Amino acid sequence: MRIVKMVSLLLVIVGALNWLLVGLFGFDLVATLTGDSFGQTNALSSIVYVLVGIAGILLVPSLLGRDQARIARVPKAR
């Protein structure tokens, strides 16, 4: 699960950087990397956008502190 969380965080960071570039410069990094121009989508860019969205959803429990509550319930060995 730790690897899934790390990959999710990486994808969310990529998504955030993409939106930063769109907001500041009107430059769509994902579209550029997948061979399109701003605002256009193809199968590959759609997959990237879907993965970023799923990654964001997977990180919601971290935002709500659910991970720490689950860890706190695990009894420690003595």
Jmol script that loads the backbone (N, CA, C; Angstrom):
load data "model"
ATOM      1  N   MET A   1       0.819  -1.195   0.000  1.00  0.00           N
ATOM      2  CA  MET A   1       0.000   0.000   0.000  1.00  0.00           C
ATOM      3  C   MET A   1       0.867   1.264   0.000  1.00  0.00           C
ATOM      4  N   ARG A   2       2.043   1.146   0.586  1.00  0.00           N
ATOM      5  CA  ARG A   2       2.933   2.300   0.640  1.00  0.00           C
ATOM      6  C   ARG A   2       3.346   2.757  -0.765  1.00  0.00           C
ATOM      7  N   ILE A   3       3.594   1.800  -1.666  1.00  0.00           N
ATOM      8  CA  ILE A   3       3.982   2.135  -3.035  1.00  0.00           C
ATOM      9  C   ILE A   3       2.830   2.823  -3.757  1.00  0.00           C
ATOM     10  N   VAL A   4       1.609   2.312  -3.554  1.00  0.00           N
ATOM     11  CA  VAL A   4       0.429   2.931  -4.176  1.00  0.00           C
ATOM     12  C   VAL A   4       0.289   4.377  -3.708  1.00  0.00           C
ATOM     13  N   LYS A   5       0.506   4.607  -2.425  1.00  0.00           N
ATOM     14  CA  LYS A   5       0.400   5.960  -1.882  1.00  0.00           C
ATOM     15  C   LYS A   5       1.485   6.871  -2.460  1.00  0.00           C
ATOM     16  N   MET A   6       2.688   6.350  -2.614  1.00  0.00           N
ATOM     17  CA  MET A   6       3.778   7.161  -3.165  1.00  0.00           C
ATOM     18  C   MET A   6       3.522   7.502  -4.635  1.00  0.00           C
ATOM     19  N   VAL A   7       3.047   6.529  -5.409  1.00  0.00           N
ATOM     20  CA  VAL A   7       2.726   6.785  -6.815  1.00  0.00           C
ATOM     21  C   VAL A   7       1.562   7.769  -6.914  1.00  0.00           C
ATOM     22  N   SER A   8       0.569   7.610  -6.044  1.00  0.00           N
ATOM     23  CA  SER A   8      -0.566   8.536  -6.030  1.00  0.00           C
ATOM     24  C   SER A   8      -0.099   9.952  -5.740  1.00  0.00           C
ATOM     25  N   LEU A   9       0.771  10.106  -4.772  1.00  0.00           N
ATOM     26  CA  LEU A   9       1.286  11.428  -4.439  1.00  0.00           C
ATOM     27  C   LEU A   9       2.052  12.030  -5.612  1.00  0.00           C
ATOM     28  N   LEU A  10       2.853  11.223  -6.281  1.00  0.00           N
ATOM     29  CA  LEU A  10       3.587  11.689  -7.447  1.00  0.00           C
ATOM     30  C   LEU A  10       2.632  12.159  -8.545  1.00  0.00           C
ATOM     31  N   LEU A  11       1.581  11.394  -8.810  1.00  0.00           N
ATOM     32  CA  LEU A  11       0.613  11.775  -9.834  1.00  0.00           C
ATOM     33  C   LEU A  11      -0.137  13.051  -9.469  1.00  0.00           C
ATOM     34  N   VAL A  12      -0.476  13.204  -8.202  1.00  0.00           N
ATOM     35  CA  VAL A  12      -1.162  14.423  -7.765  1.00  0.00           C
ATOM     36  C   VAL A  12      -0.231  15.634  -7.909  1.00  0.00           C
ATOM     37  N   ILE A  13       1.047  15.457  -7.624  1.00  0.00           N
ATOM     38  CA  ILE A  13       2.015  16.542  -7.804  1.00  0.00           C
ATOM     39  C   ILE A  13       2.128  16.911  -9.279  1.00  0.00           C
ATOM     40  N   VAL A  14       2.169  15.911 -10.155  1.00  0.00           N
ATOM     41  CA  VAL A  14       2.210  16.181 -11.598  1.00  0.00           C
ATOM     42  C   VAL A  14       0.962  16.963 -12.011  1.00  0.00           C
ATOM     43  N   GLY A  15      -0.197  16.549 -11.515  1.00  0.00           N
ATOM     44  CA  GLY A  15      -1.433  17.263 -11.821  1.00  0.00           C
ATOM     45  C   GLY A  15      -1.408  18.694 -11.319  1.00  0.00           C
ATOM     46  N   ALA A  16      -0.885  18.892 -10.115  1.00  0.00           N
ATOM     47  CA  ALA A  16      -0.799  20.242  -9.558  1.00  0.00           C
ATOM     48  C   ALA A  16       0.153  21.114 -10.374  1.00  0.00           C
ATOM     49  N   LEU A  17       1.286  20.556 -10.766  1.00  0.00           N
ATOM     50  CA  LEU A  17       2.226  21.314 -11.594  1.00  0.00           C
ATOM     51  C   LEU A  17       1.611  21.663 -12.950  1.00  0.00           C
ATOM     52  N   ASN A  18       0.850  20.731 -13.504  1.00  0.00           N
ATOM     53  CA  ASN A  18       0.189  20.994 -14.776  1.00  0.00           C
ATOM     54  C   ASN A  18      -0.781  22.170 -14.635  1.00  0.00           C
ATOM     55  N   TRP A  19      -1.573  22.168 -13.570  1.00  0.00           N
ATOM     56  CA  TRP A  19      -2.524  23.275 -13.372  1.00  0.00           C
ATOM     57  C   TRP A  19      -1.805  24.593 -13.081  1.00  0.00           C
ATOM     58  N   LEU A  20      -0.682  24.530 -12.392  1.00  0.00           N
ATOM     59  CA  LEU A  20       0.110  25.743 -12.160  1.00  0.00           C
ATOM     60  C   LEU A  20       0.581  26.326 -13.485  1.00  0.00           C
ATOM     61  N   LEU A  21       1.090  25.470 -14.351  1.00  0.00           N
ATOM     62  CA  LEU A  21       1.553  25.936 -15.664  1.00  0.00           C
ATOM     63  C   LEU A  21       0.398  26.461 -16.515  1.00  0.00           C
ATOM     64  N   VAL A  22      -0.750  25.816 -16.434  1.00  0.00           N
ATOM     65  CA  VAL A  22      -1.925  26.299 -17.179  1.00  0.00           C
ATOM     66  C   VAL A  22      -2.338  27.677 -16.668  1.00  0.00           C
ATOM     67  N   GLY A  23      -2.374  27.820 -15.356  1.00  0.00           N
ATOM     68  CA  GLY A  23      -2.807  29.082 -14.767  1.00  0.00           C
ATOM     69  C   GLY A  23      -1.851  30.236 -15.024  1.00  0.00           C
ATOM     70  N   LEU A  24      -0.564  29.969 -14.934  1.00  0.00           N
ATOM     71  CA  LEU A  24       0.412  31.046 -15.082  1.00  0.00           C
ATOM     72  C   LEU A  24       0.771  31.361 -16.525  1.00  0.00           C
ATOM     73  N   PHE A  25       0.889  30.319 -17.334  1.00  0.00           N
ATOM     74  CA  PHE A  25       1.432  30.509 -18.680  1.00  0.00           C
ATOM     75  C   PHE A  25       0.541  29.996 -19.808  1.00  0.00           C
ATOM     76  N   GLY A  26      -0.600  29.393 -19.478  1.00  0.00           N
ATOM     77  CA  GLY A  26      -1.448  28.820 -20.509  1.00  0.00           C
ATOM     78  C   GLY A  26      -0.784  27.650 -21.211  1.00  0.00           C
ATOM     79  N   PHE A  27       0.059  26.925 -20.487  1.00  0.00           N
ATOM     80  CA  PHE A  27       0.834  25.815 -21.044  1.00  0.00           C
ATOM     81  C   PHE A  27       0.355  24.508 -20.424  1.00  0.00           C
ATOM     82  N   ASP A  28      -0.148  23.585 -21.231  1.00  0.00           N
ATOM     83  CA  ASP A  28      -0.636  22.295 -20.756  1.00  0.00           C
ATOM     84  C   ASP A  28       0.465  21.252 -20.925  1.00  0.00           C
ATOM     85  N   LEU A  29       1.138  20.931 -19.832  1.00  0.00           N
ATOM     86  CA  LEU A  29       2.264  19.997 -19.858  1.00  0.00           C
ATOM     87  C   LEU A  29       1.838  18.614 -20.327  1.00  0.00           C
ATOM     88  N   VAL A  30       0.715  18.118 -19.835  1.00  0.00           N
ATOM     89  CA  VAL A  30       0.257  16.774 -20.220  1.00  0.00           C
ATOM     90  C   VAL A  30      -0.030  16.722 -21.713  1.00  0.00           C
ATOM     91  N   ALA A  31      -0.702  17.738 -22.230  1.00  0.00           N
ATOM     92  CA  ALA A  31      -0.995  17.768 -23.673  1.00  0.00           C
ATOM     93  C   ALA A  31       0.299  17.812 -24.478  1.00  0.00           C
ATOM     94  N   THR A  32       1.249  18.578 -24.020  1.00  0.00           N
ATOM     95  CA  THR A  32       2.528  18.683 -24.726  1.00  0.00           C
ATOM     96  C   THR A  32       3.263  17.346 -24.716  1.00  0.00           C
ATOM     97  N   LEU A  33       3.299  16.683 -23.580  1.00  0.00           N
ATOM     98  CA  LEU A  33       4.006  15.408 -23.472  1.00  0.00           C
ATOM     99  C   LEU A  33       3.331  14.293 -24.264  1.00  0.00           C
ATOM    100  N   THR A  34       2.028  14.415 -24.485  1.00  0.00           N
ATOM    101  CA  THR A  34       1.314  13.367 -25.216  1.00  0.00           C
ATOM    102  C   THR A  34       1.077  13.731 -26.680  1.00  0.00           C
ATOM    103  N   GLY A  35       1.693  14.814 -27.144  1.00  0.00           N
ATOM    104  CA  GLY A  35       1.665  15.149 -28.553  1.00  0.00           C
ATOM    105  C   GLY A  35       0.510  16.017 -29.013  1.00  0.00           C
ATOM    106  N   ASP A  36      -0.190  16.649 -28.104  1.00  0.00           N
ATOM    107  CA  ASP A  36      -1.301  17.534 -28.471  1.00  0.00           C
ATOM    108  C   ASP A  36      -0.975  18.966 -28.097  1.00  0.00           C
ATOM    109  N   SER A  37      -1.841  19.862 -28.509  1.00  0.00           N
ATOM    110  CA  SER A  37      -1.703  21.253 -28.087  1.00  0.00           C
ATOM    111  C   SER A  37      -2.700  21.522 -26.972  1.00  0.00           C
ATOM    112  N   PHE A  38      -2.629  22.695 -26.403  1.00  0.00           N
ATOM    113  CA  PHE A  38      -3.429  23.057 -25.231  1.00  0.00           C
ATOM    114  C   PHE A  38      -4.910  22.747 -25.436  1.00  0.00           C
ATOM    115  N   GLY A  39      -5.482  22.059 -24.458  1.00  0.00           N
ATOM    116  CA  GLY A  39      -6.909  21.783 -24.470  1.00  0.00           C
ATOM    117  C   GLY A  39      -7.322  20.559 -25.263  1.00  0.00           C
ATOM    118  N   GLN A  40      -6.425  20.007 -26.055  1.00  0.00           N
ATOM    119  CA  GLN A  40      -6.765  18.817 -26.828  1.00  0.00           C
ATOM    120  C   GLN A  40      -6.452  17.573 -26.013  1.00  0.00           C
ATOM    121  N   THR A  41      -7.237  16.541 -26.252  1.00  0.00           N
ATOM    122  CA  THR A  41      -6.974  15.278 -25.561  1.00  0.00           C
ATOM    123  C   THR A  41      -6.897  14.140 -26.576  1.00  0.00           C
ATOM    124  N   ASN A  42      -6.141  13.149 -26.210  1.00  0.00           N
ATOM    125  CA  ASN A  42      -6.091  11.902 -26.954  1.00  0.00           C
ATOM    126  C   ASN A  42      -6.186  10.782 -25.931  1.00  0.00           C
ATOM    127  N   ALA A  43      -6.079   9.550 -26.366  1.00  0.00           N
ATOM    128  CA  ALA A  43      -6.235   8.426 -25.442  1.00  0.00           C
ATOM    129  C   ALA A  43      -5.200   8.476 -24.321  1.00  0.00           C
ATOM    130  N   LEU A  44      -3.960   8.792 -24.653  1.00  0.00           N
ATOM    131  CA  LEU A  44      -2.900   8.812 -23.649  1.00  0.00           C
ATOM    132  C   LEU A  44      -3.107   9.930 -22.622  1.00  0.00           C
ATOM    133  N   SER A  45      -3.437  11.126 -23.086  1.00  0.00           N
ATOM    134  CA  SER A  45      -3.650  12.223 -22.137  1.00  0.00           C
ATOM    135  C   SER A  45      -4.876  11.956 -21.271  1.00  0.00           C
ATOM    136  N   SER A  46      -5.904  11.333 -21.835  1.00  0.00           N
ATOM    137  CA  SER A  46      -7.086  10.976 -21.038  1.00  0.00           C
ATOM    138  C   SER A  46      -6.721   9.983 -19.946  1.00  0.00           C
ATOM    139  N   ILE A  47      -5.863   9.029 -20.264  1.00  0.00           N
ATOM    140  CA  ILE A  47      -5.407   8.060 -19.259  1.00  0.00           C
ATOM    141  C   ILE A  47      -4.649   8.774 -18.144  1.00  0.00           C
ATOM    142  N   VAL A  48      -3.776   9.711 -18.510  1.00  0.00           N
ATOM    143  CA  VAL A  48      -3.026  10.461 -17.503  1.00  0.00           C
ATOM    144  C   VAL A  48      -3.983  11.236 -16.598  1.00  0.00           C
ATOM    145  N   TYR A  49      -4.957  11.920 -17.192  1.00  0.00           N
ATOM    146  CA  TYR A  49      -5.918  12.692 -16.393  1.00  0.00           C
ATOM    147  C   TYR A  49      -6.735  11.790 -15.468  1.00  0.00           C
ATOM    148  N   VAL A  50      -7.139  10.625 -15.952  1.00  0.00           N
ATOM    149  CA  VAL A  50      -7.898   9.682 -15.121  1.00  0.00           C
ATOM    150  C   VAL A  50      -7.027   9.166 -13.978  1.00  0.00           C
ATOM    151  N   LEU A  51      -5.767   8.837 -14.260  1.00  0.00           N
ATOM    152  CA  LEU A  51      -4.866   8.365 -13.205  1.00  0.00           C
ATOM    153  C   LEU A  51      -4.626   9.434 -12.139  1.00  0.00           C
ATOM    154  N   VAL A  52      -4.494  10.685 -12.565  1.00  0.00           N
ATOM    155  CA  VAL A  52      -4.319  11.781 -11.604  1.00  0.00           C
ATOM    156  C   VAL A  52      -5.565  11.910 -10.732  1.00  0.00           C
ATOM    157  N   GLY A  53      -6.736  11.786 -11.331  1.00  0.00           N
ATOM    158  CA  GLY A  53      -7.976  11.857 -10.559  1.00  0.00           C
ATOM    159  C   GLY A  53      -8.116  10.721  -9.569  1.00  0.00           C
ATOM    160  N   ILE A  54      -7.809   9.510 -10.000  1.00  0.00           N
ATOM    161  CA  ILE A  54      -7.865   8.357  -9.099  1.00  0.00           C
ATOM    162  C   ILE A  54      -6.861   8.517  -7.963  1.00  0.00           C
ATOM    163  N   ALA A  55      -5.671   9.026  -8.296  1.00  0.00           N
ATOM    164  CA  ALA A  55      -4.644   9.248  -7.270  1.00  0.00           C
ATOM    165  C   ALA A  55      -5.145  10.235  -6.218  1.00  0.00           C
ATOM    166  N   GLY A  56      -5.808  11.281  -6.658  1.00  0.00           N
ATOM    167  CA  GLY A  56      -6.362  12.251  -5.712  1.00  0.00           C
ATOM    168  C   GLY A  56      -7.391  11.615  -4.787  1.00  0.00           C
ATOM    169  N   ILE A  57      -8.239  10.765  -5.349  1.00  0.00           N
ATOM    170  CA  ILE A  57      -9.251  10.080  -4.537  1.00  0.00           C
ATOM    171  C   ILE A  57      -8.588   9.136  -3.537  1.00  0.00           C
ATOM    172  N   LEU A  58      -7.542   8.440  -3.964  1.00  0.00           N
ATOM    173  CA  LEU A  58      -6.842   7.521  -3.063  1.00  0.00           C
ATOM    174  C   LEU A  58      -6.169   8.243  -1.897  1.00  0.00           C
ATOM    175  N   LEU A  59      -5.851   9.523  -2.080  1.00  0.00           N
ATOM    176  CA  LEU A  59      -5.182  10.278  -1.015  1.00  0.00           C
ATOM    177  C   LEU A  59      -6.155  10.966  -0.056  1.00  0.00           C
ATOM    178  N   VAL A  60      -7.454  10.903  -0.329  1.00  0.00           N
ATOM    179  CA  VAL A  60      -8.440  11.535   0.557  1.00  0.00           C
ATOM    180  C   VAL A  60      -8.351  11.010   1.989  1.00  0.00           C
ATOM    181  N   PRO A  61      -8.221   9.696   2.213  1.00  0.00           N
ATOM    182  CA  PRO A  61      -8.095   9.235   3.604  1.00  0.00           C
ATOM    183  C   PRO A  61      -6.906   9.864   4.345  1.00  0.00           C
ATOM    184  N   SER A  62      -5.825  10.138   3.645  1.00  0.00           N
ATOM    185  CA  SER A  62      -4.675  10.795   4.280  1.00  0.00           C
ATOM    186  C   SER A  62      -5.047  12.195   4.722  1.00  0.00           C
ATOM    187  N   LEU A  63      -5.812  12.881   3.909  1.00  0.00           N
ATOM    188  CA  LEU A  63      -6.249  14.236   4.250  1.00  0.00           C
ATOM    189  C   LEU A  63      -7.144  14.229   5.478  1.00  0.00           C
ATOM    190  N   LEU A  64      -7.971  13.207   5.596  1.00  0.00           N
ATOM    191  CA  LEU A  64      -8.917  13.113   6.708  1.00  0.00           C
ATOM    192  C   LEU A  64      -8.305  12.510   7.961  1.00  0.00           C
ATOM    193  N   GLY A  65      -7.042  12.091   7.874  1.00  0.00           N
ATOM    194  CA  GLY A  65      -6.362  11.532   9.038  1.00  0.00           C
ATOM    195  C   GLY A  65      -6.737  10.088   9.314  1.00  0.00           C
ATOM    196  N   ARG A  66      -7.362   9.407   8.342  1.00  0.00           N
ATOM    197  CA  ARG A  66      -7.780   8.015   8.544  1.00  0.00           C
ATOM    198  C   ARG A  66      -6.585   7.088   8.671  1.00  0.00           C
ATOM    199  N   ASP A  67      -5.486   7.389   8.008  1.00  0.00           N
ATOM    200  CA  ASP A  67      -4.311   6.522   8.070  1.00  0.00           C
ATOM    201  C   ASP A  67      -3.750   6.467   9.488  1.00  0.00           C
ATOM    202  N   GLN A  68      -3.676   7.619  10.149  1.00  0.00           N
ATOM    203  CA  GLN A  68      -3.131   7.663  11.497  1.00  0.00           C
ATOM    204  C   GLN A  68      -4.037   6.932  12.485  1.00  0.00           C
ATOM    205  N   ALA A  69      -5.356   7.038  12.287  1.00  0.00           N
ATOM    206  CA  ALA A  69      -6.289   6.362  13.187  1.00  0.00           C
ATOM    207  C   ALA A  69      -6.153   4.846  13.045  1.00  0.00           C
ATOM    208  N   ARG A  70      -5.967   4.352  11.832  1.00  0.00           N
ATOM    209  CA  ARG A  70      -5.805   2.919  11.601  1.00  0.00           C
ATOM    210  C   ARG A  70      -4.511   2.426  12.233  1.00  0.00           C
ATOM    211  N   ILE A  71      -3.456   3.192  12.096  1.00  0.00           N
ATOM    212  CA  ILE A  71      -2.151   2.808  12.660  1.00  0.00           C
ATOM    213  C   ILE A  71      -2.210   2.815  14.182  1.00  0.00           C
ATOM    214  N   ALA A  72      -2.929   3.779  14.763  1.00  0.00           N
ATOM    215  CA  ALA A  72      -3.006   3.897  16.217  1.00  0.00           C
ATOM    216  C   ALA A  72      -3.721   2.700  16.829  1.00  0.00           C
ATOM    217  N   ARG A  73      -4.630   2.037  16.094  1.00  0.00           N
ATOM    218  CA  ARG A  73      -5.374   0.906  16.620  1.00  0.00           C
ATOM    219  C   ARG A  73      -4.570  -0.391  16.632  1.00  0.00           C
ATOM    220  N   VAL A  74      -3.471  -0.430  15.899  1.00  0.00           N
ATOM    221  CA  VAL A  74      -2.662  -1.654  15.840  1.00  0.00           C
ATOM    222  C   VAL A  74      -1.889  -1.790  17.141  1.00  0.00           C
ATOM    223  N   PRO A  75      -2.106  -2.906  17.876  1.00  0.00           N
ATOM    224  CA  PRO A  75      -1.376  -3.058  19.134  1.00  0.00           C
ATOM    225  C   PRO A  75       0.113  -3.256  18.885  1.00  0.00           C
ATOM    226  N   LYS A  76       0.892  -2.675  19.760  1.00  0.00           N
ATOM    227  CA  LYS A  76       2.346  -2.765  19.625  1.00  0.00           C
ATOM    228  C   LYS A  76       2.861  -3.998  20.391  1.00  0.00           C
ATOM    229  N   ALA A  77       3.869  -4.616  19.807  1.00  0.00           N
ATOM    230  CA  ALA A  77       4.495  -5.787  20.458  1.00  0.00           C
ATOM    231  C   ALA A  77       5.338  -5.329  21.625  1.00  0.00           C
ATOM    232  N   ARG A  78       5.347  -6.136  22.665  1.00  0.00           N
ATOM    233  CA  ARG A  78       6.151  -5.770  23.849  1.00  0.00           C
ATOM    234  C   ARG A  78       7.354  -6.636  23.979  1.00  0.00           C
TER     235      ARG A  78
END
end "model"
wireframe off; spacefill off
backbone 0.3
color backbone group
